[in-house]
Amino acid sequence: MTPPPAALRPLFRPHFRTDEVLAEIRECLEAGWAGAGFKTLEFERRWCEYTGLPHAHFLNSATAGLHVALAVLKEECGWQDGDEVITTPLTFVSTNHAILYCGLRPVFADVDEYLTLDPGDVERRITPRTRAVMFVGIGGNTGRLDEVQALCRERGLRLVLDASHMSGTRWRGRHVGSDVDAAVFSFHAVKNLPSSDGGVLCMAGAGLDARARRFSWMGIDRDTFSRLGRDGRYNWDYDVASVGYKYQGNSVSAALALVGLRYLDEDNAHRRELAAAYDAVLGDAVERVPQAPGCLSSRHLYQVQVDGRDQVIEALMAAGVQCGVHYRDNTLFPMYAGPLCPQARRASERVLSLPMHLRMTVDEAREIGGLLLALAR
Ligand SMILES: Cc1ncc(COP(=O)(O)O)c(C=O)c1O
């Protein structure tokens, strides 16, 4: 692939440690195993050590993880088709498609100043059919996740954390993902822990984890890798208890994620330095999305809100700066049309993401911040 022109400042630009990644992939090739198992198992072990979470299942995407999490909870808890899941309109559609994949009904609640679910509005949307809440930590921000956790506990609701942007995010010193029923992280090619697509599903209990493994491997009770016996025999026999999907991740993408994980804290610290540089330049002249107190964010995104956002994006692009929008209010898509969530709609019209990646320097962040400042004035 041709890299972006030198004059262009890209929004995202993944940084792979090529030699280390190739050494990991070489191991797969020499072992004759590029599929699920081997490196995916190593990644799962290391992810549990790194996060302190009890279970981790490496999948082909976070989208798959969100589907599996809800499907397994639906089965375990005996939810019915049409039962409700409270969710955010300000997310990538995977979050909400996963609810529909399971025959459940997304009910949109509004966001607050962190662009994450507003606990007060979540409470107002609870009905006798509400079963779960889907919380998205946009850009790595925890927002008021703790209040949503407390609300779910109090009202007997399950909580799924779409932590697609949250690899390495800590809240009060602990990695995010504990105290929820399922947490799903994305290793999509431009995420802060990139691979060639992948994700990890962290279920809270061993029973749920086992169910999730069957569901993401066609409903089969034993995966192909574990059926390769140490004595060289291939144990062909297995059982299929229920329908499942082919959602597992493979050893090549796990190899990329394993190398990224080694550097994740260092990389996120660099992202926080870039964010601090943007903060210092923009000050109060531009509406910045605040970070929740106690949150040590992965800083997958740096977001601001401006009037005339589309024109600002065009002007920055003319100056060689590529911006993104995370996200369009999902209720603007006809399939999710529903009652207005005013804060989400306002953000959908005003939010933009500035370049944030590891090849950027603090000086570049200052320069891009200065360009935005001049336009916003
Ligand atoms: C908030 C959010 N949820 C879910 C996803 C889906 O992740 P994946 O691409 O790994 O399926 C993404 C990725 O873009 C995302 O940003």
The ligand as an ORCA input file, in Angstrom:
! r2SCAN-3c Opt
* xyz 0 1
  C     -17.309      1.738     19.369
  C     -17.042      0.562     18.476
  N     -17.707     -0.581     18.678
  C     -17.488     -1.670     17.921
  C     -16.574     -1.652     16.900
  C     -16.369     -2.882     16.070
  O     -15.051     -3.316     16.147
  P     -14.474     -4.359     15.076
  O     -14.077     -3.569     13.873
  O     -13.295     -4.975     15.769
  O     -15.540     -5.324     14.780
  C     -15.849     -0.492     16.644
  C     -14.855     -0.453     15.552
  O     -14.810      0.378     14.709
  C     -16.087      0.646     17.445
  O     -15.418      1.784     17.215
*
